Amino acid sequence: MSLAEGVSRSIIYKAYASGAITANALATSASDLDGSTGGKYLRRVASTLNLTKDTYQSNEIRSDRQIQDFRHGVKRVTGNVSGELSPGTYFDFMEAACRGTKSSAVSLSDSDLTSVTSDNGASTFIFTGGNPVTLGLRIGDVIRFTGLAATANNSTNFLITGFGGTSNRTVSVYPAPTTDAVADSSFTVTSNGTSGKAVYVPSSSFVSRKFGIEVYSSDTDVSQLYTECRVGGFNIQLPATGMGTIETTFMGRDMEVADAGSAPFFVSPSAATTTGCIAAVNGLLRIGGSTVGVVTGMNIQMSLNPSADAVVGQNFVPEIFLGRANVTGQMTAFFQDKTMINYFKNETEVSVLAYLTASSSAAADAISVYLPRVKVGGADVGTSGEGGQQITMPFQALKADGTTAGDEATTIRIVDTAAS
């Protein structure tokens, strides 16, 4: 009999048609997940998903001085799936963590915005009509043009970093475009890589989602299907060197085990994404509206603090409750001047915009994470060694009021140009 190897284990996931949980009954996988269709392979580095149970040891005092009984109590699925961050791969779970609904790319043209010029020195595109914000563009969007006379600006990613001018028609972008002072009156501009998605934490109309997550060992032909799993948050790690990583936490209700003819549960899952991995060295980081080149590391965490309390009369939890979206993180940077210290000392609110690309190509797949309102919780400047000195800054993201042009009234907004 074969022994399981990690390289032979695969993870497949699928969202339930309904995110609702029935308090006094478990979902029926055969009907609620339909194993014959759907499901998608998930790229990963590791998984700690596991079925756990409360256990109870008898405290009865006995003359034989031994333990007479030990019982199992309520069961839950806990753990996480971790991997290298890549566009399109983990967006479904980010959407579930935000409890919002993803929005599709916005496509505009000269009929909406009349004409456009570009300025390399100011790093802007300037439209002569319409209102880009009213028409759906936002800070953190990745836009691409077609039809421009300055052909270097076509089919190229431009990250929107701000809006200004009359009716928000001056759009600041990164990287700086090629200058074209002659107005183009025949063009299209599309957000989010032309077909990607964006999501943010809404203020109402929250959407509950749950997933079936199967871990299948092809060498032993054994399947573990973790059912009714809710996303409890995620942790994005962005080192200065090395791949960006993401860890997604889950809490579920049960696990089903199968082998031989019953495994795997998902019969025809779609292929995993093939996008490149994010390396933090590619892209951009802006803090307080200014590009920062001295950051040596960053992490962004969202925690929903999931809970699943036991009830009398059944050995599974009646619901998986999700708390508020708590977005925190930490930045480390080379100590350069008093700017970062004063963010902490003066309790200054700043925005944080991270733009992460999967390659150095002009139209690379990309992810942007925008925190419109952040407060720094510390500014620890260490003194050690002979080399560069670093400052460590934990931060708390807060809900913005949405009054700044291009902001949503939210704590975090994520754009993924390869999401579907």
Secondary structure, DSSP 8 states (H G I E B T S, - for coil): -----GGGEEEEEEE-S-----TTS---HHHHT-TTS--EEE--SEE--EEEEEEEE-----TT-S---EEEEEEEEEEEEEEE--TTTSHHHHHHHHTS--EE--EEEHHHH--EEEETTTTEEEESSS-TTTTT--TT-EEEEES-SSGGGBT--EEEEEEESGGG-EEEEES----EEEEE-S-EEEEGGGT-EEEE--SS------EEEEEEETTTTEEEEEEEEEEEEEEEEEESSSB-EEEEEEEESEEEEEEGGG--S-SS-B--------BTTSEEEEETTEE-S-EEEEEEEEE---B----TT-SB-S--B----EEEEEEEEE--SSHHHHHHHTT-EEEEEEEEESSSSTT--EEEEEEEEEEE---EE---SSS--EEEEEEEE----S-STT--SSS-EEEETT--
